[in-house]
Amino acid sequence: MADTTKEIQSKLARQEATTGSSGAIPLMPKQMLLDASAVEKKRPDKRIRWVNLRNPDKVMSRISEGYSRISDADGGKKLGEEMALFELPREVFDQRIAAMTKRNAALHSSHRQEFERVVDGIARELRNKHGINIDTQRILETKE
């Protein structure tokens, strides 16, 4: 009853080859199916991405962002009825990335700005109510 490792491997290989979704061994690695580099080389002024056609919300979301489907005549690819290539002008994509970077930088420093506002408020209250003059820059200095 004890199968050797080689017997188990051959059984599994046979099972994988005959019970896959298509019933046959794929002719190319799965990552090659989603390779859109040939289309990207033909369209360097565009941002290319795959969109899941089975999810209508995702398709509408991408279209509202400015993406459009690449037709088969223009070199567009699709995988069955599930995935298709869409494109967006590179300028729009770059503007969106720049806006995201700017927003992330603002979020990254927002805690510091909030801290500065709190320190200014405390210094103002001490000065107005108690006559104590505190230099806020001295409080804000960090020693590293």
N, CA, C and O of each residue as an XYZ file, in Angstrom:
576
protein
N       0.810     -1.193      0.000
C       0.000      0.000      0.000
C       0.853      1.258      0.000
O       0.421      2.301     -0.491
N       2.041      1.171      0.537
C       2.893      2.353      0.629
C       3.456      2.697     -0.742
O       4.292      1.967     -1.276
N       3.000      3.805     -1.310
C       3.499      4.259     -2.608
C       4.802      5.014     -2.414
O       5.004      5.711     -1.420
N       5.670      4.855     -3.385
C       6.910      5.611     -3.334
C       6.632      7.032     -3.794
O       5.580      7.325     -4.363
N       7.574      7.890     -3.541
C       7.423      9.288     -3.919
C       7.254      9.432     -5.426
O       6.431     10.229     -5.877
N       8.009      8.683     -6.207
C       7.919      8.764     -7.663
C       6.543      8.323     -8.153
O       5.995      8.917     -9.082
N       5.987      7.291     -7.540
C       4.650      6.839     -7.929
C       3.598      7.897     -7.611
O       2.686      8.134     -8.403
N       3.731      8.521     -6.463
C       2.787      9.569     -6.081
C       2.898     10.755     -7.036
O       1.885     11.314     -7.454
N       4.142     11.142     -7.386
C       4.339     12.247     -8.314
C       3.748     11.938     -9.681
O       3.114     12.800    -10.289
N       3.946     10.732    -10.167
C       3.404     10.389    -11.482
C       1.877     10.354    -11.447
O       1.239     10.785    -12.407
N       1.275      9.851    -10.365
C      -0.181      9.859    -10.240
C      -0.721     11.285    -10.234
O      -1.708     11.587    -10.905
N      -0.066     12.156     -9.471
C      -0.514     13.546     -9.397
C      -0.342     14.264    -10.735
O      -1.203     15.047    -11.136
N       0.763     14.000    -11.420
C       0.984     14.620    -12.728
C      -0.081     14.164    -13.720
O      -0.608     14.969    -14.487
N      -0.395     12.874    -13.703
C      -1.424     12.336    -14.589
C      -2.790     12.947    -14.257
O      -3.554     13.318    -15.147
N      -3.073     13.040    -12.969
C      -4.347     13.612    -12.535
C      -4.447     15.087    -12.927
O      -5.495     15.531    -13.396
N      -3.374     15.844    -12.740
C      -3.374     17.258    -13.106
C      -3.536     17.445    -14.600
O      -4.234     18.357    -15.044
N      -2.889     16.579    -15.383
C      -2.960     16.701    -16.833
C      -4.349     16.372    -17.377
O      -4.744     16.895    -18.419
N      -5.080     15.525    -16.692
C      -6.377     15.098    -17.225
C      -7.572     15.747    -16.561
O      -8.678     15.662    -17.094
N      -7.397     16.389    -15.424
C      -8.554     16.962    -14.735
C      -8.485     18.470    -14.621
O      -9.203     19.051    -13.806
N      -7.651     19.121    -15.403
C      -7.594     20.577    -15.393
C      -8.888     21.163    -15.913
O      -9.756     20.424    -16.378
N      -9.036     22.473    -15.846
C     -10.284     23.092    -16.265
C     -10.569     22.857    -17.748
O     -11.730     22.753    -18.143
N      -9.534     22.774    -18.562
C      -9.746     22.530    -19.986
C      -9.576     21.051    -20.332
O      -9.893     20.641    -21.449
N      -9.085     20.256    -19.400
C      -8.882     18.848    -19.658
C      -7.575     18.552    -20.366
O      -7.301     17.399    -20.699
N      -6.769     19.566    -20.601
C      -5.502     19.363    -21.295
C      -4.421     20.175    -20.590
O      -4.718     21.096    -19.830
N      -3.198     19.832    -20.842
C      -2.071     20.570    -20.276
C      -1.998     21.920    -20.978
O      -2.009     21.965    -22.208
N      -1.925     23.014    -20.239
C      -1.811     24.322    -20.889
C      -0.547     24.392    -21.740
O       0.479     23.796    -21.414
N      -0.651     25.127    -22.821
C       0.491     25.236    -23.727
C       1.479     26.308    -23.290
O       2.604     26.354    -23.787
N       1.072     27.160    -22.373
C       1.981     28.197    -21.901
C       1.752     28.428    -20.417
O       0.680     28.115    -19.900
N       2.738     28.965    -19.735
C       2.540     29.276    -18.324
C       1.409     30.299    -18.149
O       1.173     31.124    -19.032
N       0.729     30.243    -17.034
C      -0.421     31.121    -16.802
C      -0.042     32.597    -16.841
O      -0.828     33.426    -17.301
N       1.132     32.926    -16.373
C       1.530     34.328    -16.373
C       1.683     34.883    -17.782
O       1.582     36.093    -17.987
N       1.926     34.006    -18.758
C       2.039     34.454    -20.142
C       0.676     34.859    -20.700
O       0.607     35.664    -21.628
N      -0.399     34.317    -20.154
C      -1.733     34.677    -20.624
C      -2.030     36.150    -20.385
O      -2.701     36.788    -21.196
N      -1.544     36.686    -19.294
C      -1.825     38.078    -18.940
C      -0.730     39.044    -19.381
O      -0.763     40.219    -19.015
N       0.224     38.573    -20.151
C       1.316     39.422    -20.605
C       0.810     40.367    -21.688
O       0.405     39.926    -22.764
N       0.834     41.657    -21.405
C       0.374     42.667    -22.352
C       1.526     43.540    -22.828
O       1.296     44.653    -23.302
N       2.750     43.063    -22.713
C       3.905     43.892    -23.063
C       3.945     44.232    -24.552
O       4.405     45.313    -24.921
N       3.474     43.333    -25.410
C       3.468     43.628    -26.847
C       2.538     44.794    -27.154
O       2.854     45.646    -27.985
N       1.400     44.831    -26.487
C       0.445     45.934    -26.692
C       1.014     47.215    -26.097
O       0.855     48.288    -26.679
N       1.670     47.119    -24.956
C       2.262     48.299    -24.329
C       3.363     48.907    -25.199
O       3.514     50.127    -25.251
N       4.127     48.060    -25.877
C       5.183     48.570    -26.758
C       4.602     49.326    -27.945
O       5.186     50.309    -28.402
N       3.456     48.873    -28.446
C       2.807     49.540    -29.578
C       2.136     50.845    -29.156
O       1.920     51.728    -29.987
N       1.809     50.970    -27.882
C       1.082     52.130    -27.387
C       1.819     52.739    -26.179
O       1.316     52.663    -25.058
N       3.000     53.339    -26.390
C       3.763     53.859    -25.245
C       3.107     55.073    -24.582
O       3.423     55.394    -23.437
N       2.204     55.745    -25.283
C       1.538     56.920    -24.729
C       0.270     56.568    -23.954
O      -0.493     57.452    -23.564
N       0.049     55.266    -23.732
C      -1.147     54.803    -23.035
C      -0.776     53.963    -21.818
O       0.288     53.347    -21.773
N      -1.660     53.949    -20.844
C      -1.542     53.058    -19.684
C      -2.475     51.891    -19.969
O      -3.675     52.092    -20.155
N      -1.942     50.680    -20.004
C      -2.697     49.476    -20.353
C      -2.978     48.679    -19.081
O      -2.106     48.534    -18.224
N      -4.210     48.162    -18.966
C      -4.540     47.304    -17.841
C      -5.643     46.334    -18.236
O      -6.441     46.592    -19.137
N      -5.660     45.201    -17.522
C      -6.703     44.203    -17.713
C      -7.908     44.607    -16.876
O      -7.759     45.110    -15.763
N      -9.109     44.383    -17.418
C     -10.342     44.661    -16.695
C     -11.221     43.412    -16.755
O     -11.358     42.786    -17.806
N     -11.808     43.064    -15.622
C     -12.687     41.908    -15.528
C     -14.057     42.277    -16.083
O     -14.775     43.083    -15.491
N     -14.418     41.687    -17.222
C     -15.675     41.996    -17.887
C     -16.878     41.399    -17.163
O     -18.002     41.864    -17.351
N     -16.663     40.399    -16.357
C     -17.782     39.769    -15.642
C     -18.278     40.605    -14.476
O     -19.346     40.334    -13.926
N     -17.528     41.600    -14.103
C     -17.927     42.494    -13.021
C     -18.332     43.837    -13.642
O     -17.465     44.676    -13.889
N     -19.628     44.060    -13.900
C     -20.047     45.290    -14.576
C     -19.721     46.547    -13.775
O     -19.482     47.604    -14.359
N     -19.709     46.447    -12.454
C     -19.354     47.613    -11.645
C     -17.906     48.025    -11.880
O     -17.594     49.214    -11.952
N     -17.025     47.037    -11.998
C     -15.612     47.340    -12.239
C     -15.415     47.953    -13.624
O     -14.624     48.881    -13.792
N     -16.143     47.427    -14.616
C     -16.043     47.972    -15.978
C     -16.510     49.422    -15.987
O     -15.845     50.281    -16.566
N     -17.646     49.705    -15.352
C     -18.161     51.079    -15.319
C     -17.227     52.001    -14.542
O     -17.062     53.168    -14.896
N     -16.625     51.480    -13.495
C     -15.677     52.267    -12.719
C     -14.480     52.663    -13.573
O     -14.056     53.819    -13.557
N     -13.934     51.705    -14.319
C     -12.777     52.003    -15.170
C     -13.151     52.975    -16.294
O     -12.369     53.864    -16.630
N     -14.326     52.810    -16.868
C     -14.758     53.721    -17.932
C     -14.926     55.132    -17.373
O     -14.554     56.105    -18.029
N     -15.484     55.250    -16.162
C     -15.640     56.580    -15.557
C     -14.294     57.213    -15.223
O     -14.189     58.437    -15.153
N     -13.268     56.399    -15.016
C     -11.916     56.919    -14.776
C     -11.241     57.362    -16.065
O     -10.196     58.011    -16.027
N     -11.834     57.014    -17.214
C     -11.270     57.429    -18.489
C     -10.707     56.298    -19.323
O     -10.202     56.537    -20.420
N     -10.780     55.076    -18.834
C     -10.291     53.929    -19.591
C     -11.263     53.608    -20.721
O     -12.469     53.820    -20.596
N     -10.732     53.101    -21.809
C     -11.566     52.623    -22.911
C     -11.006     51.283    -23.385
O      -9.805     51.021    -23.305
N     -11.904     50.457    -23.875
C     -11.497     49.116    -24.301
C     -10.728     49.206    -25.607
O     -11.110     49.947    -26.513
N      -9.649     48.451    -25.699
C      -8.848     48.407    -26.925
C      -9.507     47.403    -27.861
O      -9.713     46.245    -27.496
N      -9.831     47.843    -29.051
C     -10.490     46.941    -29.997
C      -9.501     45.897    -30.513
O      -8.286     46.086    -30.461
N     -10.051     44.800    -31.008
C      -9.201     43.738    -31.549
C      -8.386     44.239    -32.733
O      -7.251     43.808    -32.933
N      -8.962     45.151    -33.523
C      -8.258     45.698    -34.681
C      -7.042     46.522    -34.268
O      -6.068     46.616    -35.015
N      -7.099     47.115    -33.081
C      -5.985     47.930    -32.587
C      -5.000     47.136    -31.749
O      -4.098     47.718    -31.146
N      -5.151     45.830    -31.697
C      -4.212     44.986    -30.969
C      -4.680     44.599    -29.584
O      -3.911     44.047    -28.797
N      -5.939     44.885    -29.278
C      -6.475     44.520    -27.970
C      -6.561     43.013    -27.818
O      -6.771     42.288    -28.791
N      -6.399     42.555    -26.606
C      -6.484     41.130    -26.316
C      -7.630     40.909    -25.354
O      -8.018     41.812    -24.613
N      -8.169     39.702    -25.371
C      -9.145     39.326    -24.372
C      -8.972     37.862    -24.048
O      -8.510     37.075    -24.874
N      -9.344     37.513    -22.850
C      -9.268     36.136    -22.395
C     -10.692     35.632    -22.218
O     -11.336     35.905    -21.205
N     -11.171     34.903    -23.199
C     -12.528     34.394    -23.163
C     -13.514     35.533    -23.060
O     -13.385     36.545    -23.747
N     -14.490     35.366    -22.206
C     -15.480     36.415    -21.970
C     -15.262     37.086    -20.622
O     -16.147     37.767    -20.105
N     -14.056     36.883    -20.050
C     -13.831     37.363    -18.695
C     -12.942     38.595    -18.611
O     -13.256     39.520    -17.861
N     -11.848     38.637    -19.352
C     -10.885     39.732    -19.223
C     -10.634     40.371    -20.578
O     -10.644     39.699    -21.609
N     -10.406     41.692    -20.561
C     -10.069     42.422    -21.788
C      -9.109     43.551    -21.427
O      -9.067     44.006    -20.284
N      -8.340     43.992    -22.416
C      -7.401     45.090    -22.212
C      -8.103     46.429    -22.409
O      -8.856     46.624    -23.363
N      -7.836     47.344    -21.480
C      -8.347     48.707    -21.566
C      -7.145     49.645    -21.546
O      -6.063     49.271    -21.093
N      -7.343     50.863    -22.038
C      -6.250     51.835    -22.068
C      -6.708     53.178    -21.537
O      -7.894     53.510    -21.560
N      -5.732     53.946    -21.054
C      -5.946     55.281    -20.525
C      -4.789     56.138    -21.029
O      -3.649     55.673    -21.020
N      -5.037     57.370    -21.467
C      -3.919     58.228    -21.880
C      -2.902     58.392    -20.753
O      -3.275     58.576    -19.594
N      -1.638     58.326    -21.094
C      -0.558     58.369    -20.105
C      -0.591     59.665    -19.295
O      -0.282     59.649    -18.103
N      -0.963     60.803    -19.926
C      -1.005     62.075    -19.197
C      -2.023     62.020    -18.059
O      -1.759     62.507    -16.959
N      -3.184     61.427    -18.328
C      -4.225     61.308    -17.301
C      -3.732     60.414    -16.176
O      -3.935     60.720    -15.001
N      -3.090     59.320    -16.526
C      -2.560     58.401    -15.517
C      -1.500     59.094    -14.666
O      -1.515     58.972    -13.441
N      -0.583     59.818    -15.302
C       0.470     60.516    -14.565
C      -0.107     61.594    -13.646
O       0.379     61.778    -12.529
N      -1.143     62.310    -14.107
C      -1.787     63.318    -13.260
C      -2.438     62.659    -12.042
O      -2.365     63.184    -10.931
N      -3.070     61.518    -12.257
C      -3.711     60.807    -11.157
C      -2.672     60.339    -10.139
O      -2.900     60.437     -8.933
N      -1.542     59.836    -10.611
C      -0.476     59.397     -9.708
C       0.112     60.581     -8.942
O       0.390     60.469     -7.748
N       0.302     61.718     -9.623
C       0.832     62.905     -8.948
C      -0.136     63.390     -7.868
O       0.297     63.780     -6.784
N      -1.441     63.371     -8.154
C      -2.437     63.786     -7.166
C      -2.428     62.839     -5.970
O      -2.533     63.284     -4.827
N      -2.305     61.540     -6.222
C      -2.250     60.566     -5.129
C      -1.007     60.769     -4.273
O      -1.071     60.691     -3.047
N       0.122     61.029     -4.922
C       1.373     61.258     -4.195
C       1.263     62.499     -3.318
O       1.710     62.501     -2.172
N       0.659     63.560     -3.870
C       0.478     64.801     -3.107
C      -0.449     64.571     -1.915
O      -0.170     65.042     -0.813
N      -1.549     63.849     -2.132
C      -2.491     63.563     -1.055
C      -1.835     62.700      0.028
O      -2.046     62.928      1.219
N      -1.041     61.712     -0.389
C      -0.353     60.855      0.583
C       0.657     61.648      1.408
O       0.804     61.421      2.609
N       1.352     62.582      0.753
C       2.307     63.418      1.482
C       1.576     64.293      2.501
O       2.061     64.481      3.617
N       0.402     64.831      2.121
C      -0.375     65.654      3.052
C      -0.861     64.808      4.226
O      -0.824     65.257      5.372
N      -1.312     63.597      3.950
C      -1.758     62.710      5.027
C      -0.601     62.314      5.931
O      -0.760     62.152      7.141
N       0.568     62.161      5.313
C       1.743     61.757      6.077
C       2.179     62.846      7.058
O       2.715     62.542      8.124
N       1.951     64.112      6.702
C       2.377     65.205      7.578
C       1.226     65.811      8.378
O       1.440     66.748      9.147
N       0.015     65.295      8.212
C      -1.141     65.898      8.897
C      -1.036     65.795     10.413
O      -1.473     66.703     11.120
N      -0.475     64.724     10.919
C      -0.351     64.597     12.372
C       0.577     65.673     12.933
O       0.354     66.185     14.030
N       1.602     66.003     12.183
C       2.540     67.047     12.626
C       1.841     68.409     12.660
O       2.031     69.184     13.597
N       1.039     68.693     11.645
C       0.312     69.967     11.602
C      -0.694     70.046     12.750
O      -0.853     71.103     13.362
N      -1.366     68.947     13.043
C      -2.312     68.911     14.156
C      -1.587     69.160     15.480
O      -2.087     69.887     16.339
N      -0.423     68.562     15.639
C       0.369     68.768     16.855
C       0.777     70.234     16.987
O       0.719     70.794     18.081
N       1.189     70.863     15.879
C       1.576     72.268     15.915
C       0.397     73.156     16.310
O       0.575     74.122     17.052
N      -0.808     72.838     15.822
C      -2.001     73.619     16.197
C      -2.291     73.479     17.696
O      -2.637     74.458     18.357
N      -2.152     72.282     18.220
C      -2.395     72.064     19.654
C      -1.378     72.837     20.481
O      -1.745     73.483     21.462
N      -0.111     72.780     20.101
C       0.936     73.494     20.841
C       0.686     74.996     20.789
O       0.845     75.682     21.799
N       0.292     75.523     19.611
C      -0.006     76.955     19.504
C      -1.169     77.331     20.415
O      -1.137     78.378     21.062
N      -2.188     76.491     20.470
C      -3.338     76.771     21.332
C      -2.963     76.787     22.800
O      -3.408     77.659     23.546
N      -2.150     75.832     23.222
C      -1.716     75.772     24.622
C      -0.852     76.983     24.963
O      -1.005     77.578     26.030
N       0.061     77.348     24.054
C       0.932     78.509     24.304
C       0.097     79.783     24.385
O       0.367     80.640     25.227
N      -0.907     79.923     23.528
C      -1.778     81.104     23.543
C      -2.562     81.172     24.858
O      -2.685     82.241     25.456
N      -3.089     80.032     25.304
C      -3.853     80.003     26.553
C      -2.971     80.339     27.752
O      -3.384     81.087     28.638
N      -1.767     79.793     27.783
C      -0.847     80.112     28.888
C      -0.492     81.598     28.896
O      -0.385     82.210     29.959
N      -0.311     82.174     27.709
C       0.045     83.584     27.612
C      -1.137     84.463     28.031
O      -0.965     85.417     28.790
N      -2.343     84.141     27.533
C      -3.511     84.997     27.791
C      -4.038     84.864     29.219
O      -4.409     85.868     29.828
N      -4.078     83.660     29.761
C      -4.685     83.449     31.087
C      -3.701     83.559     32.239
O      -4.068     83.985     33.334
N      -2.460     83.178     31.998
C      -1.512     83.107     33.112
C      -0.289     84.006     32.936
O       0.541     84.107     33.840
N      -0.175     84.652     31.789
C       0.949     85.554     31.573
C       2.271     84.845     31.359
O       3.327     85.461     31.501
N       2.238     83.566     31.022
C       3.466     82.800     30.803
C       3.740     82.788     29.307
O       2.907     82.355     28.511
N       4.922     83.270     28.940
C       5.283     83.336     27.518
C       6.177     82.149     27.171
O       7.288     82.026     27.687
N       5.684     81.276     26.291
C       6.426     80.072     25.895
C       6.693     80.137     24.399
O       5.810     80.452     23.601
N       7.932     79.830     24.045
C       8.297     79.777     22.623
C       7.843     78.433     22.047
O       8.353     77.380     22.431
N       6.888     78.478     21.130
C       6.353     77.227     20.564
C       7.408     76.477     19.758
O       7.385     75.247     19.715
N       8.313     77.179     19.131
C       9.347     76.508     18.340
C      10.249     75.659     19.224
O      10.752     74.619     18.801
N      10.445     76.112     20.449
C      11.278     75.343     21.378
C      10.588     74.026     21.743
O      11.244     72.993     21.880
N       9.262     74.069     21.900
C       8.506     72.865     22.218
C       8.515     71.911     21.013
O       8.614     70.694     21.168
N       8.410     72.494     19.814
C       8.295     71.684     18.613
C       9.623     71.056     18.166
O       9.638     70.101     17.389
N      10.738     71.609     18.668
C      12.032     71.051     18.280
C      12.143     69.613     18.735
O      11.786     69.277     19.865
N      12.638     68.768     17.853
C      12.875     67.383     18.232
C      14.376     67.152     18.328
O      15.152     67.627     17.498
N      14.753     66.435     19.328
C      16.178     66.128     19.488
C      16.403     64.698     19.034
O      15.793     63.764     19.554
N      17.263     64.541     18.085
C      17.552     63.213     17.544
C      18.944     62.785     17.862
O      19.355     61.689     17.481
